[in-house]
Amino acid sequence: MFHKGDVIMRVNANGELEHMLSDIEAEVLRYVRASPHSVKLRDISRRLKSDMDEVYRIVGRLTTKGFLR
Protein backbone atom coordinates (compact mmCIF):
# COMPACT_ATOMS: atom_id res chain seq x y z
CA MET A 1 0.00 0.00 0.00
CA PHE A 2 1.32 3.44 -0.91
CA HIS A 3 0.70 6.90 0.54
CA LYS A 4 1.98 9.88 -1.44
CA GLY A 5 4.43 7.63 -3.26
CA ASP A 6 5.85 5.99 -0.13
CA VAL A 7 5.29 2.35 0.80
CA ILE A 8 3.35 2.36 4.08
CA MET A 9 2.26 -1.28 4.27
CA ARG A 10 3.37 -4.49 2.66
CA VAL A 11 2.58 -8.17 2.78
CA ASN A 12 5.40 -10.13 4.43
CA ALA A 13 6.57 -13.64 3.53
CA ASN A 14 3.88 -15.12 5.82
CA GLY A 15 1.11 -13.24 4.01
CA GLU A 16 0.58 -10.82 6.91
CA LEU A 17 0.30 -7.04 6.58
CA GLU A 18 3.21 -5.04 8.01
CA HIS A 19 3.31 -1.27 8.38
CA MET A 20 6.47 0.43 7.19
CA LEU A 21 6.64 2.98 10.00
CA SER A 22 9.20 2.56 12.74
CA ASP A 23 7.84 1.26 16.04
CA ILE A 24 8.14 4.68 17.67
CA GLU A 25 6.45 6.40 14.70
CA ALA A 26 3.56 3.94 14.98
CA GLU A 27 3.28 4.53 18.74
CA VAL A 28 3.21 8.32 18.29
CA LEU A 29 0.58 7.98 15.57
CA ARG A 30 -1.57 5.68 17.73
CA TYR A 31 -1.38 8.05 20.69
CA VAL A 32 -2.21 11.16 18.65
CA ARG A 33 -5.02 9.53 16.68
CA ALA A 34 -6.60 8.07 19.84
CA SER A 35 -6.94 11.52 21.41
CA PRO A 36 -10.23 13.35 20.79
CA HIS A 37 -8.35 16.67 20.80
CA SER A 38 -4.89 17.98 20.00
CA VAL A 39 -2.01 16.74 22.12
CA LYS A 40 1.18 18.46 23.24
CA LEU A 41 4.64 17.19 22.40
CA ARG A 42 5.34 17.11 26.14
CA ASP A 43 2.42 14.72 26.66
CA ILE A 44 3.59 12.43 23.85
CA SER A 45 7.11 12.49 25.27
CA ARG A 46 5.90 11.55 28.75
CA ARG A 47 3.52 8.88 27.50
CA LEU A 48 6.19 7.17 25.39
CA LYS A 49 9.03 7.88 27.84
CA SER A 50 10.98 9.44 25.00
CA ASP A 51 13.12 12.54 24.66
CA MET A 52 11.28 15.73 23.62
CA ASP A 53 13.68 16.38 20.74
CA GLU A 54 13.14 12.87 19.39
CA VAL A 55 9.35 13.23 19.62
CA TYR A 56 9.63 16.57 17.78
CA ARG A 57 11.56 14.90 14.95
CA ILE A 58 9.12 11.96 14.79
CA VAL A 59 6.09 14.26 14.63
CA GLY A 60 7.86 16.24 11.91
CA ARG A 61 8.44 13.08 9.86
CA LEU A 62 4.83 11.96 10.30
CA THR A 63 3.64 15.42 9.25
CA THR A 64 5.89 15.41 6.19
CA LYS A 65 4.63 11.96 5.25
CA GLY A 66 1.05 13.23 5.54
CA PHE A 67 -0.03 11.17 8.56
CA LEU A 68 -0.46 14.23 10.83
CA ARG A 69 -1.46 17.84 10.36
Secondary structure as the mmCIF struct_conf table of DSSP 4:
data_model
#
loop_
_struct_conf.conf_type_id
_struct_conf.id
_struct_conf.beg_label_comp_id
_struct_conf.beg_label_asym_id
_struct_conf.beg_label_seq_id
_struct_conf.end_label_comp_id
_struct_conf.end_label_asym_id
_struct_conf.end_label_seq_id
STRN STRN1 PHE A 2 HIS A 3
TURN_TY1_P TURN_TY1_P1 LYS A 4 GLY A 5
STRN STRN2 ASP A 6 VAL A 7
STRN STRN3 MET A 9 VAL A 11
TURN_TY1_P TURN_TY1_P2 ALA A 13 ASN A 14
BEND BEND1 GLY A 15 GLY A 15
STRN STRN4 LEU A 17 HIS A 19
BEND BEND2 LEU A 21 LEU A 21
HELX_RH_AL_P HELX_RH_AL_P1 ASP A 23 ALA A 34
BEND BEND3 PRO A 36 HIS A 37
HELX_RH_AL_P HELX_RH_AL_P2 LEU A 41 LEU A 48
TURN_TY1_P TURN_TY1_P3 LYS A 49 LYS A 49
HELX_RH_AL_P HELX_RH_AL_P3 MET A 52 THR A 64
TURN_TY1_P TURN_TY1_P4 LYS A 65 GLY A 66
BEND BEND4 PHE A 67 PHE A 67
#
